[in-house]
């Protein structure tokens, strides 16, 4: 008789994991207050400014600038940090497309580099090899909420005179050696999109300790205005990419319960690391004592098919899903293989803009392996589960391994 649910056996679990988003009376009351105030935009209300300062302080930064998305945050941060059109910006090949599309959107040229297979963050040594006379900035991604080695990143930037824009879209409250991410470089960017650990449906924020970066980010976010100028004076190029008071109201409520949720996620991440690391063929990402807080946006493990009857990870994912464990492959192809980059379809309606780079020539073997063979994701809402929920994940993986021939 078959043991695996994918072949008709009894699944490990039938219960749902915690749903997302988590919300309560706080969000409803805050939104009601904004509606009744009649001050719905951040230029007339106070909540956006309050949240900017609250979040910036939490991340050890002096300045916060709320915008309409994490993608916008990345684009404006590059511009505010004095990165110009046709400048090269080094980004990892294994990340969400916004990291690279923000570079394209501000007129720059993203240059892709491989990841460290032990961490899935940018390989800093590979980044140094990619530097040319046109390189102006490096954009490390704290992927899944795990801090990259910021000592190495900042040393590289100092050596070559590069700007550092931290893509911390998934890394709220994460720390490297006790320093919270985002303000260690020239600027850091966070996302509040629906899937994120703090969310308002959409939204983002730039944080920085650089007064000039903050000034320019404010201006580019607010139609090119200056805090010293008249309302209809526009000193710089900019658009309206501001956050609304409705989003800020939700974020204030979400933020109020974040530390408690972060602690639960971190405890569950550590528990999974400890237990899954004992299963041959399952490799959690490496621990690092310098990571003093983890954003825990995703739980990522590396799947080794040799220990699972040489079955590809797609079969493993299908088997896990049938056991009642939501399991994802994550990114299926590296960014440089996305059609938009292969075709340089950066213009209106996909028209080609012929940047001086051949994306078809890029080769990042560890990124390729992560996409096609190894990377397995569990989402952040699962990490809000109970110890029994975590045990079900562990049990399901052990069951699939013991019966791998059935996959």
C-alpha positions as CSV (number, residue, x, y, z in Angstrom):
1,X,0.0,0.0,0.0
2,X,1.3,3.5,-0.9
3,X,2.4,5.6,2.0
4,X,2.7,9.0,0.3
5,X,-0.5,11.1,0.0
6,X,0.5,11.9,-3.6
7,X,-0.1,8.2,-4.3
8,X,-3.2,7.9,-2.2
9,X,-1.8,7.5,1.3
10,X,-3.0,9.5,4.3
11,X,-1.5,13.0,4.5
12,X,0.5,14.2,7.4
13,X,-1.9,17.1,8.0
14,X,-5.2,18.6,6.7
15,X,-5.2,21.8,8.9
16,X,-4.3,25.1,7.5
17,X,-1.2,27.0,8.6
18,X,-1.8,30.5,10.0
19,X,-3.5,32.9,7.5
20,X,-2.0,36.2,6.4
21,X,-2.5,39.0,6.9
22,X,-3.0,39.1,10.6
23,X,-5.3,42.0,11.5
24,X,-7.5,43.2,14.3
25,X,-9.5,46.1,15.8
26,X,-6.4,48.3,15.6
27,X,-6.4,48.5,11.8
28,X,-10.1,49.1,11.7
29,X,-10.0,51.9,14.3
30,X,-7.0,53.6,12.7
31,X,-8.6,53.5,9.3
32,X,-11.9,54.8,10.7
33,X,-10.0,57.7,12.3
34,X,-8.4,58.6,9.0
35,X,-11.7,58.5,7.2
36,X,-13.4,60.7,9.7
37,X,-10.5,63.2,9.8
38,X,-10.9,64.0,6.2
39,X,-7.1,64.1,5.9
40,X,-6.5,61.2,3.6
41,X,-3.2,62.3,2.0
42,X,0.1,62.5,3.8
43,X,0.5,66.1,2.9
44,X,-2.4,67.0,5.2
45,X,-2.4,64.2,7.7
46,X,0.1,63.2,10.4
47,X,0.2,59.4,10.3
48,X,2.7,58.9,7.5
49,X,5.2,61.3,9.1
50,X,4.7,59.6,12.4
51,X,5.3,56.1,10.9
52,X,8.3,57.4,9.0
53,X,10.0,58.4,12.2
54,X,8.8,55.4,14.1
55,X,10.2,52.9,11.5
56,X,13.4,54.9,10.9
57,X,14.1,54.9,14.6
58,X,13.4,51.2,14.9
59,X,15.9,50.5,12.1
60,X,18.6,52.8,13.7
61,X,18.2,55.5,11.1
62,X,17.7,59.3,11.3
63,X,15.4,59.6,8.3
64,X,12.5,57.7,6.8
65,X,10.7,58.5,3.5
66,X,7.5,56.6,2.9
67,X,6.6,55.8,-0.8
68,X,4.1,53.8,-2.7
69,X,6.1,50.6,-3.1
70,X,9.4,48.9,-2.3
71,X,10.2,49.1,-6.0
72,X,9.8,52.9,-5.9
73,X,11.9,53.0,-2.8
74,X,14.8,51.3,-4.6
75,X,14.5,53.6,-7.6
76,X,14.4,56.8,-5.6
77,X,17.2,55.7,-3.3
78,X,19.5,55.2,-6.2
79,X,18.7,58.6,-7.6
80,X,19.0,60.3,-4.3
81,X,22.4,58.7,-3.7
82,X,23.6,60.3,-6.9
83,X,23.6,57.2,-9.2
84,X,23.0,58.4,-12.8
85,X,21.7,57.0,-16.1
86,X,24.1,54.5,-17.7
87,X,25.8,53.8,-14.4
88,X,26.3,50.1,-13.6
89,X,24.7,48.8,-10.4
90,X,25.7,45.3,-9.2
91,X,22.7,43.2,-8.1
92,X,22.3,39.5,-7.3
93,X,20.9,37.2,-9.9
94,X,18.7,35.5,-7.3
95,X,16.1,38.0,-6.1
96,X,12.8,39.5,-7.0
97,X,12.8,41.4,-10.3
98,X,12.2,44.7,-8.6
99,X,15.8,44.9,-7.5
100,X,16.9,45.0,-11.1
101,X,13.9,46.7,-12.7
102,X,14.4,49.7,-10.3
103,X,17.9,50.1,-11.8
104,X,16.5,50.0,-15.3
105,X,13.7,52.4,-14.3
106,X,16.2,55.1,-13.2
107,X,18.3,54.6,-16.3
108,X,21.0,52.5,-14.9
109,X,22.4,49.1,-16.0
110,X,22.0,46.2,-13.7
111,X,24.9,43.8,-13.6
112,X,24.1,40.4,-12.2
113,X,26.4,38.4,-10.0
114,X,26.0,34.9,-8.4
115,X,25.0,34.0,-4.9
116,X,26.8,32.3,-2.1
117,X,25.2,28.8,-1.9
118,X,25.6,28.7,1.9
119,X,23.5,31.9,2.4
120,X,21.6,32.6,-0.9
121,X,22.8,36.2,-0.5
122,X,25.1,38.0,-3.1
123,X,28.6,36.5,-3.4
124,X,30.6,39.6,-2.4
125,X,33.8,38.1,-4.1
126,X,31.8,37.7,-7.3
127,X,30.6,41.3,-7.0
128,X,34.2,42.6,-6.8
129,X,35.0,40.7,-10.0
130,X,32.1,42.4,-11.8
131,X,33.3,45.9,-11.0
132,X,34.2,48.1,-14.0
133,X,35.0,51.7,-14.5
134,X,31.3,52.3,-15.0
135,X,30.2,50.7,-11.7
136,X,28.7,53.3,-9.4
137,X,26.7,51.3,-6.8
138,X,26.2,47.9,-5.3
139,X,22.7,46.7,-4.2
140,X,23.0,43.9,-1.7
141,X,19.7,42.0,-1.0
142,X,19.1,40.7,2.5
143,X,17.3,37.8,1.0
144,X,14.5,36.2,2.9
145,X,15.3,38.5,5.8
146,X,18.8,37.1,6.3
147,X,21.5,39.8,6.6
148,X,24.3,39.7,4.1
149,X,27.9,40.1,5.4
150,X,27.7,43.9,5.6
151,X,31.4,44.1,6.8
152,X,32.4,42.7,3.4
153,X,29.9,44.8,1.4
154,X,31.0,48.1,3.1
155,X,34.7,47.2,2.7
156,X,34.2,46.5,-1.0
157,X,32.3,49.8,-1.4
158,X,34.9,51.8,0.3
159,X,37.7,50.2,-1.7
160,X,36.1,51.0,-5.0
161,X,34.1,54.2,-4.1
162,X,30.7,52.7,-4.6
163,X,27.3,53.7,-3.2
164,X,25.5,51.0,-1.2
165,X,21.7,50.7,-1.5
166,X,20.5,47.9,0.8
167,X,17.5,46.0,-0.6
168,X,16.0,45.2,2.8
169,X,12.5,44.6,1.4
170,X,12.2,41.4,3.5
171,X,14.4,42.3,6.4
172,X,12.5,44.4,8.9
173,X,14.3,44.3,12.3
174,X,17.1,42.1,11.0
175,X,20.6,42.9,12.4
176,X,24.2,42.4,11.5
177,X,26.4,42.5,14.6
178,X,23.6,44.4,16.5
179,X,23.2,47.0,13.7
180,X,19.8,47.0,12.1
181,X,19.8,46.8,8.3
182,X,19.0,49.6,5.9
183,X,21.0,52.4,7.5
184,X,24.4,50.8,7.3
185,X,24.9,51.8,3.6
186,X,23.9,55.0,1.9
187,X,20.2,54.1,2.0
188,X,18.0,51.1,2.6
189,X,14.7,50.1,1.2
190,X,11.8,48.1,2.7
191,X,8.5,46.9,1.2
192,X,5.0,46.8,2.8
193,X,3.4,44.8,0.0
194,X,0.7,42.2,0.9
195,X,3.0,39.2,1.4
196,X,5.4,41.1,3.7
197,X,5.8,40.6,7.4
198,X,4.6,44.2,8.0
199,X,2.1,45.1,5.3
200,X,-0.5,47.6,4.1
201,X,-1.3,46.0,0.8
202,X,1.3,48.1,-0.9
203,X,3.9,50.7,0.1
204,X,7.6,51.1,0.9
205,X,10.1,53.2,2.8
206,X,13.6,54.6,2.3
207,X,15.7,55.0,5.4
208,X,19.1,56.7,5.6
209,X,21.5,58.5,7.9
210,X,22.7,60.7,5.1
211,X,21.0,64.2,5.2
212,X,21.5,64.9,1.5
213,X,20.1,61.5,0.4
214,X,17.1,62.1,2.7
215,X,16.6,65.6,1.2
216,X,16.7,64.4,-2.4
217,X,14.5,61.3,-1.7
218,X,11.9,63.6,-0.2
219,X,12.0,65.9,-3.2
220,X,11.9,63.1,-5.9
221,X,9.0,61.5,-4.0
222,X,7.1,64.8,-3.8
223,X,7.1,66.2,-7.4
224,X,10.5,67.8,-7.1
225,X,9.6,70.2,-4.4
226,X,12.0,71.6,-1.8
227,X,11.1,71.9,1.9
228,X,12.4,75.5,1.6
229,X,10.5,76.4,-1.5
230,X,6.9,77.5,-2.4
231,X,4.3,74.9,-3.1
232,X,4.4,75.4,-6.8
233,X,8.1,75.7,-7.1
234,X,9.7,72.5,-8.4
235,X,13.5,72.4,-8.1
236,X,14.2,68.8,-9.2
237,X,12.7,66.1,-11.4
238,X,10.2,64.1,-9.4
239,X,6.7,62.6,-9.3
240,X,4.0,61.9,-6.9
241,X,5.0,58.5,-5.3
242,X,3.8,59.4,-1.8
243,X,2.1,57.0,0.6
244,X,-1.5,57.7,1.7
245,X,-2.6,58.1,5.3
246,X,-4.7,54.9,4.9
247,X,-1.6,52.8,4.4
248,X,0.2,54.5,7.2
249,X,-2.7,53.8,9.5
250,X,-2.6,50.1,8.7
251,X,1.2,50.1,9.1
252,X,1.0,51.6,12.5
253,X,-1.3,48.9,13.7
254,X,0.8,46.1,12.0
255,X,4.0,47.5,13.5
256,X,2.5,47.4,16.9
257,X,2.5,43.6,17.0
258,X,5.6,43.0,14.9
259,X,8.2,42.3,17.5
260,X,6.1,39.5,19.0
261,X,5.6,38.0,15.6
262,X,9.3,38.3,14.8
263,X,10.2,36.4,17.9
264,X,7.8,33.6,16.9
265,X,9.2,33.4,13.4
266,X,12.8,33.4,14.6
267,X,12.1,30.6,17.2
268,X,10.5,28.5,14.5
269,X,13.3,29.1,12.0
270,X,15.9,28.0,14.5
271,X,13.8,24.9,15.4
272,X,13.5,23.9,11.8
273,X,17.2,24.5,11.2
274,X,18.1,22.3,14.1
275,X,15.8,19.4,13.1
276,X,15.9,19.5,9.3
277,X,19.7,19.7,9.4
278,X,19.7,16.1,10.8
279,X,17.9,14.8,7.7
280,X,20.3,13.6,5.0
281,X,19.6,15.5,1.7
282,X,18.1,18.5,3.4
283,X,20.5,21.4,4.1
284,X,19.3,24.6,5.9
285,X,21.2,27.7,5.0
286,X,24.3,28.2,7.1
287,X,24.2,29.8,10.6
288,X,26.2,32.9,11.3
289,X,26.9,34.3,14.7
290,X,27.1,37.8,13.3
291,X,23.4,37.7,12.5
292,X,22.0,39.0,15.7
293,X,18.4,39.2,14.4
294,X,16.8,37.5,11.3
295,X,13.9,39.0,9.4
296,X,12.5,35.5,8.8
297,X,10.5,36.3,5.8
298,X,11.0,33.0,4.2
299,X,12.4,29.7,5.4
300,X,14.7,28.3,2.7
301,X,16.3,24.9,2.6
302,X,18.4,23.2,-0.1
303,X,17.1,19.9,-1.5
304,X,19.6,17.3,-2.5
305,X,17.9,14.8,-4.9
306,X,20.7,12.2,-4.4
307,X,19.2,11.4,-1.0
308,X,15.6,11.3,-2.4
309,X,15.9,8.5,-5.0
310,X,17.2,11.1,-7.5
311,X,13.8,12.6,-7.9
312,X,13.7,16.3,-9.0
313,X,12.7,18.9,-6.6
314,X,9.4,19.4,-8.5
315,X,8.4,15.9,-7.4
316,X,9.4,16.6,-3.8
317,X,7.4,19.8,-3.8
318,X,4.3,18.0,-5.2
319,X,4.7,15.3,-2.6
320,X,5.0,17.8,0.2
321,X,2.0,19.7,-0.9
322,X,-0.1,16.6,-0.9
323,X,1.0,15.9,2.6
324,X,-0.6,19.2,3.6
325,X,2.6,21.3,3.6
326,X,2.5,24.4,1.4
327,X,5.9,24.2,-0.4
328,X,7.3,26.5,-3.1
329,X,10.1,26.3,-5.6
330,X,10.7,30.0,-5.4
331,X,12.3,31.6,-8.5
332,X,12.4,29.2,-11.4
333,X,15.0,31.1,-13.5
334,X,17.7,33.6,-12.8
335,X,16.9,37.3,-13.5
336,X,19.3,37.5,-16.4
337,X,17.2,34.8,-18.2
338,X,13.9,36.7,-17.7
339,X,12.6,37.6,-21.2
340,X,12.6,41.3,-20.4
341,X,16.4,41.2,-20.0
342,X,17.2,38.8,-22.8
343,X,15.1,41.0,-25.1
344,X,16.2,44.3,-23.5
345,X,12.5,45.1,-23.6
346,X,12.9,48.2,-21.5
347,X,11.0,50.7,-23.7
348,X,7.3,51.4,-24.2
349,X,5.3,48.3,-25.2
350,X,8.5,46.2,-24.9
351,X,10.5,48.1,-27.4
352,X,14.2,47.3,-27.2
353,X,16.6,49.7,-25.5
354,X,20.1,48.5,-26.5
355,X,22.1,48.8,-23.3
356,X,25.8,48.0,-23.6
357,X,25.5,44.6,-21.9
358,X,24.6,41.1,-23.2
359,X,22.4,39.5,-20.7
360,X,22.5,36.2,-22.6
361,X,26.2,35.9,-21.7
362,X,25.7,35.9,-18.0
363,X,26.3,32.6,-16.1
364,X,25.7,32.3,-12.4
365,X,26.0,28.6,-11.6
366,X,24.9,28.7,-8.0
367,X,21.8,30.8,-8.9
368,X,21.0,28.3,-11.7
369,X,21.3,25.4,-9.2
370,X,19.1,27.2,-6.7
371,X,16.4,27.8,-9.3
372,X,16.4,24.4,-11.0
373,X,17.5,21.9,-8.4
374,X,17.8,23.0,-4.8
375,X,15.8,25.9,-3.4
376,X,12.7,25.1,-1.4
377,X,10.7,27.8,0.3
378,X,8.2,28.0,3.1
379,X,6.4,31.4,3.5
380,X,6.5,33.6,6.5
381,X,3.0,32.9,7.6
382,X,3.9,29.3,8.2
383,X,6.6,30.5,10.6
384,X,3.9,32.0,12.7
385,X,2.6,28.5,13.4
386,X,2.9,26.4,16.6
387,X,5.6,23.9,17.5
388,X,3.2,21.2,16.3
389,X,3.0,22.9,12.9
390,X,6.8,22.9,12.7
391,X,6.8,19.2,13.7
392,X,4.4,18.5,10.8
393,X,6.8,20.0,8.4
394,X,9.6,17.9,9.7
395,X,7.5,14.7,9.8
396,X,6.3,15.3,6.2
397,X,9.9,15.7,4.9
398,X,11.0,12.5,6.8
399,X,8.0,10.7,5.3
400,X,8.7,11.8,1.8
401,X,12.4,10.8,2.2
402,X,11.5,7.3,3.6
403,X,9.2,6.7,0.6
404,X,11.0,8.7,-2.1
405,X,10.6,5.9,-4.6
406,X,6.8,6.7,-4.6
407,X,7.3,10.3,-5.8
